[in-house]
């Protein structure tokens, strides 16, 4: 690894790949369902599968987007600030994001445990719900590490 955060980039890329595969499956399944419905042979459970895959697409894609700084930012609000104040503001917002994603991740673990204990499944094809909140919590943990790496980058002077 070229830098200490190379492993983080590897995991973000891997999760982004999973998100891409899930999106491809989602689109293919939707097209297949539409074509089969035209022949009066609907694909049972398409809505449930697509809904669960959407959770994977969104949550697994977030760390890579953050790492690539693909989110919308309001630079016109900070362009008049000194470099030190920009760094303080960027650090403060990253710390808030770490707290937010840690909170979301913790609660997703609790939700996953509740789904697992109750045995809750989807109504039509009986897919268990509990793996999805656990997967989302892993994504939230990875997102926390992305924000930690950004704080380090800010104070090293390498932040854009």
N, C-alpha and C positions, 0 to 999 in steps of 0.2 A: 504494500500500500504506500502511495506517495506521501500521504499525510495521515494524521491520526484519525481523521474522519472518513477515510476511504472505506472502511467497513460499513459505516452508516450509509454512504452513497450506494454501496453494493446492496444492502437490504432494501433501501428505498427503490432502487431499480428493479429488484426482484418482485417487490410488492406491486410496483407499477405494471410489471409484466402480467402478474396475476389479474390485476384490474382490467388490463387490455383483453386478456383471454375471456374474462367474465363478460365484458362488454360485447365481444364477438359472439359468444354463446347466446347472450341475451338477444342480440339482433337476429341471429340465425333462427333461434327458437320462435321469435315473433313472426318472421317471414314464413316459416314452416306452418305455424298455426293459422296465419291468414290464408295461405294456400289450401290447407286442409279444410278450413271452414268453408271455403268456396265449393269444396267437394262434399260438404256436409259431414266431414269427419274431423271435428275439432280435436286438438291435442290437449288432453286432460291435464290440468295442473299448470298450464303455461303462465297464468297470472301469478301463481305462488312462486314458481321458479324465477320468473323475471323480477318479482319484488325482492326476493332474497339476493339475487345477483346484483340488483341495484345497490343494496347495502354494501356489497363487496366492492363494486366499482367505485363508489364514492369514498369509502373509508380507506381502501388500499391505494387510491390515487393521491390522497391529500399529502402524505409525506414527500413524495417526489415533487409535487407542485410547489410546496414550501421550499424545498431544497433548491429548486430552480428559480425561485422568486417569481413564480407565475401568477401570484395573487395581485389584485388591484391595490395600488398604494397611492396615497394622497401626498405626493412630494411637494405640491405647491403650498401645502401648509407648513412644511419644514424648511423650505429653501432659504428663508431669511435667518434661520437659526445658525449659531456658530457650530463648528464641528463637534465641540464638547457637548453642547446642548442636544445636538442631533443624536450623538451616541447615547446620551442619558435617556432621551425619549425612546430611541430604538430598543435600548436595553429594558426599559420599563415595560414597553409593550410586549417584548418577548417573554418577560417574566410573567406578565398577566396571561399570556397564551399558554405558558407552561402550566400555570395553575389551572386554567380552564381545561386543558386537555388531560391533565392528571385527574381532575374532578370527573370529567366525562368517562375516562378510562376506568376509574374506580367504580363508578355507578354501572358501567356496562358489565363489569365482572359480577356485581351484585345481581343484575338482571339475568345474566347468563346462568348464575347459580340457581336463581329462582325458576327459570325455565327448565333447567335440568332436573331440579327437585320435583317439579310438578309434572314433568313429562310432556310438556306442551308441544304440540306438533301442528303442522298446517292442516287445514280441514279436508282438503281433497286427496292429496297424495301422501299425507302423513310424514312430511319432512320435519325432523326435530328443529326447533328454533334455537336451542341453546348454543350451538357453535358460532352463530353469527355475532352475538354480543361479545363473546370471548375474542373473536377475530378483530372486532372493532376496537376492543380494549388494547390489543397488541398494537394496532395502528396508532392509537392515541399515545401509547408509550413511545413508539418510534418518533412520533411527531414532537414529543417533549424533547427527545434527544436532538432532533433537528433544530429546535429553538435554542437549546444549550449550545450547539455548534455555532449558531448565528451570534449568540452573545460573545462567545470566544472570538469569532471573526471580527465583530464590531470593535472590540478592545485591542485587537492586534493591529487595527488600522487597515484591514483588508476589505472592509464592508463598502459596498458601492453607494 
